[in-house]
Amino acid sequence: MLAMHPSMDMVLGFSIIYFLLVVYLRSRCWKDPTSKFFQTQPAHIPTYSAHRIQQSLQYADSLNTSRPSQGRRRQPPELCVGVPSVQRDGISYLKPTLGSLQHGLSEDERAGLHFVVLLAHLDQKEHQDFGQPWLQSMADGLPSYADDAGRLHLAQIMQHNQTHGTKSKFDYSIVMEECTKTGAPYILMVEDDVVFLDGWRHRTMDALDDAAAKSRETKGAGFLYLRLFYYEGLLGWNAQSWPRYLGASLATAASVLCVLLLTRRLVPTARLHLTRSALLLITLVFTPLLILLFFAAGANCVLPRPAGVHLMPENACCGQGLVFPRATVTEKLLPYFRANIWSEVPTDSFVEAYADQTGGLRWALTPVVMQHIGGKSSHGAARSRDSYVYGDLTLTPPSVIWNFAFEGNEARALGEEKERLVEGSR
């Protein structure tokens, strides 16, 4: 039997290893939307979201017959949660949004929160949740345009002009202003088509402490916001950074060649295997193939963001959940909103533009504590025909904003996390 050429042995061995790496990455990177191994349908199954929605709806329905113990509200609250809400065509996500924010809170935790909900219609009866017992129970403040003559006049003009971007920012500013009146040091602005995980409050408050400390270390001042949700699809390999990727790839190949040459020189027995043809094969074929596989696996998979609070000044989307320091809102954001009241730029882009202009610090919490579940936009358009239907709700379809890691949460693990916190605080 003829012996195989050493180079053929090497190619065969590398092919086996490469195949095993591909199998491994297919099993590990299927939830990364920036990966070539991404599996669209399985990744969009709302495993945890469906469970949390069910909990939220059951909790809200229980308020139709009995009001929860209100306890004594803390003054000022530690956090004001603001939710502008617009009626979509035949559907509302407000109920699971508020339900997930409040289900699972202890009486003391609830006492430290203040909820402001704006049904953003001239006639609030147009919103299907108007007057619902669960809304009356869960909202601490239910402002309307009619509360202020100036607001009412502006809202009438905006509705007549049908400028969605302008009015959505106006609604956002109203809720922020109402939250500032509570004296809460932080204001969480939430879109009305999201769901929060069980235990979101303690993670958020811890993250705010961390963001404040890191901001003092970084700039000696405050920060613009803490992001509680982002879309991983924008956090992949950036086409604009190709020179950096090319440089790193060439440096990797050069390093491999240097190590091989050094090994060949210092270990005489290695020369039998590290022939010139083997060096060329490893450096010019094997190493590039491994580099290509690294990039194909996706940035979120091979270089996952570490848990905690980190800066995210770009490629972040969208405005589903942002926490602002009260001082930032009163001194900077509200004046900026008022000065550009007729701008038609969408709210999230408007805030990002302000951050770019001022250099405000934009922090993000990993892992995220909320999911975007809306399958219909707030200005009436269905986002896709492939929406996932859960009960009476149409959830977000595969083509739009979704955090894939969120669905990996487990109810039991989150419950155990809360129990450990309670035991530790005793």
N, C-alpha and C positions, 0 to 999 in steps of 0.2 A: 504493500500500500504506500503510495507516494505521500511524503510529509508535506504539509501546507507551508507556503511561504510565510515567514514571520509577519509580514505586513498583512497578509490575509487573516492570520490569527487575530491580529490587532483589530482589523475592521470588523470581524465577526464578533469579537468581545464587545467592542464599542456599540455595535448594532443592537446587541442584546440589552446592554445597559441603557441605551437611548430609548428603546422600546418600553422598558420598564419605567423610565422617567415619564414618558408620554402617558402611560396608563395611570401612574400616580397623579400627575397633574390634571388629568381628566377627572379623577375622583375628587380632587381638592379644589379646583379652580372653576367649577361649573357655575358658581354663584357670582363670579366677577364679570360684570358687563363689558369690561375692557379686555377680556381674555378670549383667545381663539377657541377655548374649550367651554365657553359660556353656553348654557342650555336654557333657552328662553322660557319654555313652558314650566319646567320644574322650579326654576328660580323665582317665578312669579306666584307660586302657590302661597297664599297668605296663611301659613301654618299658625303662627302666633297671633297675627292680626285678627283672624276669624274668632279665635278663642277670646281675645280681649274685647272685640266688638260684642260678642254674646254677653260677656260679663257686664259691659257698660250699658247695654240695652236693658238687661234684667235689673240692674241697679236703678236706672232712670225710671223704669216702669214701676218699681216698688215705691217711688216717690209720688205716684199718682194716688195712692191710698194712704200713705203715712209719710209725714215729713221727718227727715232725720233730725237727730238731736243737734240743735244749733250751737249750744255751748256759748261761751263768751268769746266774741271775736277780739283778736289782739289788735291793739291800736298803738302805732300804725302796724299794718300787716307786714310780714317779712317779704311778701311777694304779691304783686297784683297781676292777675291773669286777664288779659284783654282779648276778646274775640269779636271782630266784626263779622256779621253773617248776612249773606244774601240768599234769597230763595232761588234755587235752581228749578229747572222745569220738571215738576213732579217728584222732586226728591230733596231731602235735607240730610246732611251729615252732622248737624249740630248736636244731636242727641248722643251719638257715640263719642263725639269729641269731648263734650262736657262730662259724660259718664266715665270715660277713661281717665279724665283728670281728677275725678273725685272718688271713684270706686277704690277702696282699699286704704283710704286715708284714715288715720286715727283722729279722734276728736280734737286732740291738741294740734295735729298737723293741719286739719281743716281750719282751725281757729286762726292760724297764721297766714291764711290765704284770703284774697279778696278777688271775686270774679265779676268782671264787667262785660256784659254782652250787648252789643248794638245790633238790633235787627234793622239793617240798613235800607229801609224803605220809607218813603214819605207817609204812606199808610202802612203801619206795621202789621196790619191784619193780612197783608199780602203774603207775609211769611207764614208758612204752614205751622211753625212752632209757636206762634204768638198765642199767649194766654195758656200755654200748656202747664199743668201743675208741676211737672218735673223741672221746667225752665224757671218757674217762680221759686222753686226750692233751691236750685243750684246757683242761680245768679244773685249776687249781692247788689248789683247795680244794673239797671236796664234803661239806659238813657235813650232819648229819641231826638230827632231833629227839632221837634216842637219845643224842647226845653229851652231853646235859645233862638230868638228871632233872626239873628244874623246867620246862624247855621241853617235854619230852615230856608232862608232866602237863597243861600248858596246851593243847598241841596236841590231846590226846585230848578235852578238854572242848569245844574249839572245833569239832572235827569232829563230836562228838555233837550239838552245838547247831545245826550246819549254818549258821553265820553267816559268809557269804562275806567281807563287809567287814571283820569283826573278824580273821579268820584271815589275810586277805591283808596286812593291816597288820602282824600278828605275823610273818609270813614276811619281809616287807620289813625289819622291825627286826632280825631274825636275820642277814640278809645284810649289813646295814649294820654291825652289831656285829662280824661276822667280818672285814669289810673294815678296820675301825678297828684290828684286831689286827696288820695288816700294816705299819702305820705310814705308809701312803701318804698324802700331803697332800690328795689328792682322791679322792672315791668316786663312780663313775658307776653309778647304779642303772638297770637296763635291764629292760623287760618282755620276755618270751620269745617274742614274735611280731612281731619287727621285723627289718629288714635295714639294714646300714650301707654307705655308699658307700666305694669304694676311696680311701684317703687321709683317712679320718675322724679318725685319731689326731693327725696334725700340725695339722689345722684345730682340733680340740678343745683341744689343749694351747696353741696360740696364743691361742685365744679365752679360755681360763682366765687367761692372763697379762693379757689386755686387761681382763677382768672384775675382776680383783683390783686393777689400777691405777685403773680408773674408780671402784671402790667406795671406795678410799682418798680419791679426789678428792671423791666425793659425800658420804660419811658419815664418812670417816676411820677406817673399820673394814672388816670383811669383808662377805660377801654370803651369801644363803641358798642360791641355786643358780644354775646355768647350764643353760638349756633347750636341748636339741639337736633337739627336734622340736616342731612346733605345727601346728594345723589352721587353714588360712587362712579357713575358713568362718565363724569367730568374729571375724575381724578386718576385717569390712566396716563399713558405715555403722551407727553405733549409734543406735537409736531414741531413747534417752535424751538424745542430743546434738542433737535436732532444733532447739532454739533457736539453737544455735551455727551449724548449717548454714543456717538461715533468715537469721540475721544476716549471714553471709558472702555469701549469695546476694543479699540486698538491697544490701549494700555493693558487690558486683560490678556490679549494675545501675546503682547511683548513680554509680560510677566511670566506667562506660561513657558515661553521660549527660553527666557533667562533661567528659570528654575530647572528646566530640562538640561540646558547646557552646563549649568553648575553641577547638577547631579552626575552628568556624564564625565565631568572633569574630576570630581572628588570621589566618585565611586567607580573604580575601574571595571568592576563586574557588570555595571549597568550599561557599559558600551556595547555589550553583546546584543542588547535589546533596543537601546536608543541609537539606532543607526541614523544616518542622514535622512534616509527615506522615512523613517519613523518620526523624526523631528518635524519634517515637512508635513507629514500626514496629521500629526497631533496639532500642530500650530495652524495650518492653513485649512484643515477640513474639520477635525473634531471640535476644536475650540469655537470656530464660527457657528457650527451647528448647535452647540450648547448655548451660545449667546442668543441665537435666533429662538431657541426654545424658551429661554428666560424671558425674552420680550413677548413671545406668543402667549405665555402663561398669564400675562396681565399684571399691571402694577399693583393692584389691590391684593392680589394673591401672593405674589413673591415678595412684595415690600409692604405688608399691611401697616396701617397707621397704628401706633401703640395706643393702648388705652390711656385715657386722661384728657387733659385740656392742651390743645396745640393751636398755633396760629394757622389760619386758613384765609389768606388775603386774596386768593384768586381761585378760579375754577370751582366756586362753591354755588350750590343751588339747592333750594331757593328760599323763599321767605316763610316757610311753613311754621317755624318756631324760632324766634329770636328773643333773647333776654337783654334788655337795655338797662344800664344804671339810670336811676331817676334823674341824677344831675345831668347826664348826657341828653336825656329827653327834654328837660326843661330849658337848658341853656343852649343846646345846639340843634337837636332834631326838630323840635316844634317850630322854632324860628325859621329853620330851613324849609320845612313843609309850607309854612304860611307865605314865605317869600316866593315860593314857586307853586302856588296853589293851582294854577291853570296848566301846569305841565302834564302832558299825556303819557309820560314815561311810567311803566308799571312800578308798583311800590317797591318790590325787591330790587329792581335795577336802579331805582331812585336812591335807595339807601346805599347800595354799592357804589354808585357814582359819588355820593357824598363822602364815603370812606376813602375813595381814591383821591378826592380833592384835598382832604384834611389829614390823611395818613392815620386815621383812627384804627386802633387795634381790633382785629376781628378774630375772635377765638372760636374754636369748635370743640364739642365734646364727642369723644369716641369711647365706647360705641354710642350711637344715637339712642335717644329715649322715646322716639316717636316715629310713626309711619304715616305717609301720605296715602289716603285711601280713596280720594275723590275720583270718580269716573266721569264726572261732568264738571265743566268749568263754571266759575261764578257768573259768567256772562252768557250762560245758556247753551254753550256748544258741547256736544258729547266729544270726548277726546279720542274715542276709538270704538269700532264696532265689536272689538274683542274683549270688552270689559268682563271682569269676573263678578258674577252676581252672588251676593250673600244675603239671603232673606229678601228684604225690600230694598237693599242697598246695592248700588252698582259701584264696585270698587275700581281702583285705578287699573287700566289695562297695561299690557307689557310695553307699549310704546312710549310711556311717559314716566314721570318721576317716581322712583320707588327705591327704598333702601333695602337691599337684598340681605344684608347681615342682620337686620332687625328680626327677620322671620326665624332666625336661629335661636331666639329667646325661648326659654322653657319656663312655664308657669311655676313648676315646683322649685326650680333653682332660684327664681325671683322671690318666691315666698320664703325660702330658707335664708336668703340674703336679708330680708326685712326682719326676720326673727333674730338673726345675729345682731342686727343694729339695736333692736329693742333690748336684748339681753346685755349688750355692751353699755347701754345708756343707764342701766339700773345701778 
